[in-house]
């Protein structure tokens, strides 16, 4: 049996968006070695990221929505980067605060911003370099 070595974490409060991401990511991510994780709750995602790091599973990238209950995507990315500065974060949102996105970019905390609704090729163009740089 193949051993899981990598993970991709997706965080969005809309289960339909997570389902669509899973469908699209399965076309570009080798699931023999990569775990695709989905969370509607940002705090659950943070806990899972800690578990993955403790299990020595390399997180290739994290996709985060902006508008979520409990904490927005910018707050989540800042929390992730505070603990794990090397993790790559992509924001996928239709309701992002432009000032927050500019601040994330200025602080070099965001690899890419993709606006919803997104085109699959735009998503792939954003994550291909991250995947190639990790694997």
N, C-alpha and C positions, 0 to 999 in steps of 0.2 A: 504494500500500500504506500502511496505517495505521502510524504510528510508536508504538512502545511508550514510554510516558511514566512509567508507574507500575509498582510491584511489590508483591506480598503474599508474605511469607515464612512458611512453616509448618515447624515443627521438632517431630518426634515420632519416637521410635525404633520405633514400630509402623507399618509400611507400610500396613496396612489403615486405620488412623486417617487417615493422609495421603490415602489414596484417597477416603475418605468426606468429608474436608474439601474436597478438590478438587471433588467432585461438588456439595457444598453451596455452596461459594464461587462456582462457575461460574454459579449462579442469581442472584447479587447483584453480582458484579464484572464490569465490562465488559472482556472479554478482547481487544477490539480495541486497547485502549490500556494494558492491565494484564497484566503477566507474573505468573503464579502459580508460585512456586518451592517445592519440597518437599525437606526434608532429614531423614535419620534420624540424622545425626551433627552435634552442636552446633558442632564446630569447622569443619566444612564450611560450615555456615550463616553463621558469623562471616566466613569468607573471602568467601562470596558477597555478604554485605551490603557489605563493603568494595568489591567489584567493582561492585555496583549503584550505590553512591555515587560511585565514580570515573567511571562511565559517565553520571552526571547523571540517573539514574532515581530518581524519588521513591518511597520505600517508604511505602506507605499505613499498613500495620501489620504486626506480626509476631505469629504465634500460636505459643506455646511450651508444650510438655508439661513437667511437673515432673520426673517420675522417668525419667531417661535415663542411659545409661552415659557416662563421661568427665566430665560436669558436669551438675548438675541445672538445672532451668529457672530457678530464682532466680539461680543463678550466671551463667547465660547472659544473663538480662535485665540483670543488673548490668554484665556485660562490654559488652553492646550500648549501654546507657545511658551508660557511661563515655566511649565514643567518640562516640556520637550521641544526646545527651540529648533531642532532640526526637522521636525515633522512638516510636511508640505500640506498646505491648506488651500482649497479651492472653494469659492463661494458661488452658490447657484441660487439666484433670488430674483423675484419680480418686484419686491417691495423694500429694497435695501435703502438705507440712509446714505446718501452720497458723501456726506462728511465722514461717516464711519468708514466707508470704503477707501476714501482718500487717506485717512489716518492709518488704516491697515497697510496700504501700499507704501506710504511714507516711512512707516516703521518696518518695512520689509517682512510683513507677517503673512502676506497673501500672494500665492503663486499666480492666481488668475481669478477674475470675476466673470461669471457667465449669467446673462440675463434670461429669466424665464419669460415666456416659453423658449426653450433652447432647441437648437438644431443638433442632432447627434454628432455630426462632423465637427461642429464647434467644440463640443464636449471632448471628443477624441483628440482634436488638435491641442486642447489645453492639457490633457493628461498624458498623452504619448511621451512628451519629453520627460515628465516626472517618472513614468514607468521605466523608460530607457535609462534614466540616470540612476535608478535604484537597482534594477536587475542585472 
